[in-house]
Amino acid sequence: MVRVQYYYSIFLLCSILSLLTVGCGQNDPPEFEDVNILSELDQPFEIFVGQTIELEVKAKDPDQDELTIEWTARNSKYEEVATVFKTVVKKDKDEKEQKADDAGTEPNKGPRVHFSAEKADIYAVSVTVGDDSGNQIHNSTFIKVKAVNKPPALDGTSPITMSPAMPHYVDQEIFLVAQATDSDNDTLIFEWAAKDQENSDAGGLIEEGSGASAKFKADTPGSYLISVLVKDNRGGQDREAVVIVINAVAAAEENENADSVPPKP
């Protein structure tokens, strides 16, 4: 009986020591304090080419291990793009302080990184958080990078062409064409307007055609300001104007009418 108690005590002691040994050797993985990758923007992240945003991940380690945090990015072709992570110079630090901060650091490592892409695409951004024991956790998000819109432009020399050319007369139909280009090949919308020499609205004298064309006809002599506004579908626009002088009946027509009067016998 004494021997049984002895062996039981030894077994119990070994079991306790074994549990203590396992417990002391166990290492818990890091944990995210926030399930999302954070930024000054709301998700889903959308920025323009050349725009910089800060990305942040919040993580902790139950064992107080030192954490390593590394970011990667891939484009829509699943190619890794390391150049999207930038080193940002802080305005409140001089050059020496900034160099000291940047020494030994890489732009894609740490809890905060700066992202900026030179090409429009959808990027998959991933972050890996690891501890000293090799435990890792991962998180990811998408960033849509849009091309910067280039607004349409009317020709600075001849924004509106007129047919026929000057001079113009009362009740004559004048065909107008806006000379506009858009480097993004966006669909363009044209809006025409007219004002008379009293600066009153004369838009009723314009008959808008399809696309960039319109037709103008005035029944009163005077100077008219004809303007055109060209817009794309992304907020870009340009406006130009020309002056059309409407004369009374042409002198040549008056002379022709005079010549057609038969002489008196």
C-alpha positions in Angstrom: 0.0 0.0 0.0 2.8 2.3 0.8 4.5 1.5 -2.5 1.3 2.3 -4.4 1.0 5.7 -2.7 4.7 6.3 -3.5 4.3 5.6 -7.2 1.0 7.6 -7.3 2.8 10.6 -5.8 5.6 10.3 -8.3 3.1 10.0 -11.2 1.2 13.1 -9.9 4.4 15.1 -9.6 5.5 14.2 -13.1 2.1 15.1 -14.5 2.2 18.5 -12.8 5.8 19.2 -14.0 4.8 18.1 -17.5 1.8 20.5 -17.6 4.0 23.3 -16.3 6.6 22.6 -18.9 4.1 22.6 -21.7 2.4 25.7 -20.4 5.6 27.6 -20.1 6.6 26.6 -23.6 3.4 27.6 -25.4 3.4 30.7 -27.5 0.2 32.4 -28.6 0.0 34.1 -32.1 -0.5 37.8 -32.5 -4.0 39.3 -32.6 -5.5 42.1 -34.7 -7.0 44.8 -32.5 -9.1 45.9 -35.4 -10.4 43.5 -38.1 -10.0 46.2 -40.8 -7.0 47.8 -42.4 -7.4 51.4 -41.5 -6.9 54.7 -43.5 -8.1 58.3 -43.5 -10.5 57.1 -46.2 -13.6 54.9 -45.8 -13.7 51.5 -47.4 -13.8 50.6 -50.3 -10.6 52.6 -50.9 -10.6 54.6 -54.1 -7.9 57.1 -55.0 -6.4 58.7 -58.1 -3.1 58.1 -59.8 -0.4 59.8 -57.8 -2.5 60.3 -54.7 -1.0 59.1 -51.4 -2.9 57.5 -48.6 -1.8 56.1 -45.2 -2.6 52.5 -44.4 -2.5 51.2 -40.8 -2.9 47.9 -39.1 -3.4 47.5 -35.3 -2.1 44.3 -33.8 -0.9 43.0 -30.4 0.8 39.9 -29.0 -0.5 38.1 -25.9 3.1 37.1 -25.0 4.5 40.6 -25.5 6.7 39.4 -28.3 8.2 41.9 -30.7 6.1 41.9 -33.9 7.3 42.2 -37.5 4.8 43.7 -40.0 5.3 43.5 -43.7 3.0 44.7 -46.5 2.8 43.5 -50.1 0.7 44.6 -53.1 -0.3 42.9 -56.3 -2.0 44.4 -59.4 -4.9 42.9 -61.4 -2.4 40.6 -63.2 -1.3 39.3 -59.8 2.1 40.8 -60.3 3.8 42.0 -57.1 4.3 45.8 -57.2 6.7 47.0 -54.5 7.0 50.6 -55.8 3.5 51.5 -54.5 4.8 51.8 -50.9 6.4 55.2 -50.5 8.7 56.9 -47.9 6.9 60.2 -47.0 8.9 63.1 -45.8 7.3 64.7 -42.8 7.0 68.5 -43.0 7.7 69.0 -39.3 11.1 67.4 -39.4 14.3 68.7 -40.9 16.4 66.7 -43.4 18.8 65.2 -40.7 15.9 64.0 -38.5 14.1 62.5 -41.5 17.3 60.6 -42.6 17.7 59.3 -39.1 14.1 58.1 -39.0 14.5 56.5 -42.5 17.8 54.7 -41.7 17.4 51.0 -41.7 13.6 51.2 -42.5 11.8 50.0 -45.5 8.6 51.7 -46.9 6.6 48.4 -46.8 7.4 47.5 -43.2 5.8 48.6 -40.0 2.2 49.2 -38.7 1.8 52.3 -40.9 2.7 52.6 -44.6 2.0 55.0 -47.4 0.5 53.8 -50.6 0.6 55.6 -54.0 0.4 54.1 -57.5 1.4 55.5 -60.8 -0.9 53.3 -62.9 -4.7 53.0 -62.8 -5.6 49.5 -61.6 -7.1 47.5 -58.8 -4.5 46.5 -56.2 -4.7 43.8 -53.6 -2.8 44.9 -50.5 -1.9 42.3 -47.9 -0.2 42.6 -44.5 1.5 39.9 -42.5 2.1 40.2 -38.8 4.5 37.7 -37.2 6.1 37.1 -33.8 9.5 35.7 -32.7 8.2 32.2 -32.7 7.1 32.1 -36.3 3.4 32.6 -35.7 1.7 34.8 -38.3 -1.6 36.4 -39.0 -2.7 38.0 -42.2 -5.1 40.7 -43.5 -5.9 42.2 -46.8 -7.9 44.9 -48.7 -8.3 46.3 -52.2 -7.5 49.7 -53.4 -8.9 51.0 -56.7 -6.6 53.6 -58.4 -8.4 55.7 -61.0 -6.8 57.7 -63.8 -6.9 61.5 -63.3 -9.5 63.0 -65.5 -8.3 65.3 -68.2 -11.0 67.8 -69.1 -12.1 68.5 -72.7 -10.5 71.5 -74.4 -11.9 73.8 -77.0 -9.4 75.1 -79.7 -7.9 78.3 -78.3 -7.5 79.8 -81.8 -10.7 78.8 -83.4 -13.1 77.3 -80.8 -16.2 77.7 -83.0 -16.1 77.6 -86.8 -18.8 79.3 -88.9 -20.2 78.6 -92.3 -20.6 80.6 -94.3 -17.8 82.9 -93.3 -18.3 86.6 -92.5 -20.0 88.9 -93.4 -23.4 87.7 -92.0 -26.8 89.1 -92.7 -30.3 89.1 -91.3 -32.3 85.8 -91.7 -29.2 84.0 -92.9 -28.6 80.5 -91.5 -25.1 80.3 -90.0 -23.8 76.8 -89.2 -21.6 76.5 -86.1 -19.2 73.7 -85.1 -17.4 73.5 -81.8 -13.8 72.4 -82.2 -13.2 70.3 -79.0 -10.9 67.4 -78.1 -10.8 65.1 -75.0 -7.5 63.1 -74.4 -9.4 60.5 -72.3 -11.9 59.9 -75.2 -14.8 60.7 -72.9 -18.2 61.2 -74.4 -18.7 65.0 -74.7 -21.9 67.1 -74.2 -22.3 70.5 -75.8 -24.5 73.3 -74.5 -25.0 76.5 -76.7 -26.1 79.9 -75.5 -26.5 83.4 -77.1 -26.8 87.0 -75.9 -27.6 90.1 -77.9 -25.8 93.4 -77.7 -28.1 94.4 -74.9 -26.8 91.4 -72.9 -30.2 89.8 -73.1 -30.7 86.1 -73.6 -31.0 85.2 -77.3 -30.7 81.5 -76.9 -33.9 81.1 -78.9 -32.0 82.0 -82.0 -29.9 78.9 -81.7 -31.0 75.5 -83.0 -28.8 72.8 -81.5 -27.9 69.9 -83.7 -26.2 66.6 -83.0 -23.0 66.6 -81.1 -20.8 69.7 -81.6 -22.9 71.4 -84.2 -25.6 74.1 -84.0 -27.4 76.6 -86.3 -27.9 80.3 -85.6 -30.3 82.7 -87.4 -31.1 86.3 -86.3 -33.9 88.5 -87.7 -32.4 91.7 -86.2 -29.1 93.4 -87.0 -26.6 93.6 -84.2 -23.7 91.9 -82.4 -24.4 88.5 -80.8 -22.2 86.7 -78.3 -22.3 82.9 -79.1 -20.9 80.6 -76.4 -20.5 76.9 -76.1 -19.9 74.8 -73.0 -18.4 71.4 -73.5 -18.5 68.8 -70.7 -17.3 65.2 -70.2 -19.0 62.7 -68.0 -16.5 63.1 -65.2 -16.9 66.7 -64.3 -14.4 68.2 -66.7 -15.5 71.2 -68.9 -14.4 74.1 -71.0 -16.1 77.2 -72.4 -15.4 79.5 -75.3 -17.3 82.2 -77.2 -17.3 84.2 -80.4 -19.0 87.3 -81.6 -21.2 87.2 -84.7 -22.1 90.5 -86.3 -25.4 90.5 -88.2 -25.8 93.1 -90.8 -28.9 94.4 -92.6 -29.7 93.4 -96.1 -26.5 93.0 -98.2 -25.4 96.0 -100.2 -24.8 93.8 -103.1 -28.4 92.6 -102.9 -29.6 96.2 -102.8 -27.6 97.1 -105.9 -28.9 94.0 -107.6 -32.4 95.0 -106.9 -31.7 98.5 -108.1 -30.2 97.2 -111.3 -33.3 95.1 -111.9 -35.6 98.1 -112.0 -36.4 98.9 -115.7 -35.6 102.4 -116.8 -38.4 104.8 -117.5 -39.3 105.5 -121.1 
